[in-house]
Amino acid sequence: MEEIIRFVMLARSARFTVRELCEQFGISRKTGYKHLARYAAFFSRSFTEIC
């Protein structure tokens, strides 16, 4: 779980491409984009609940 959060945070930093991160983490691009989509939905839902 911590690795996924680290992946998402690095991807959002725009210092690396998703392709580079997927290679570093040893996952497919499909899985990388799946993680990004899940966490984007989670963060947007959490943010709207706070406001």
C-alpha positions, 0 to 999 in steps of 0.5 A: 500500500505504501508503494502505491501511495509513493507511486501516485505522489511521484507521478503527481509531482511531474518529475517523472513520466508514468512510464519511467515510474512503472519501470522503476516500480516493476508494474505495467503502465496499465496498472500504473494508470489504474492506481492513478485513477483510483487515487484521483477518485479517492482524493476528489471524493475526500476533498468534496466531503471536507468542503 
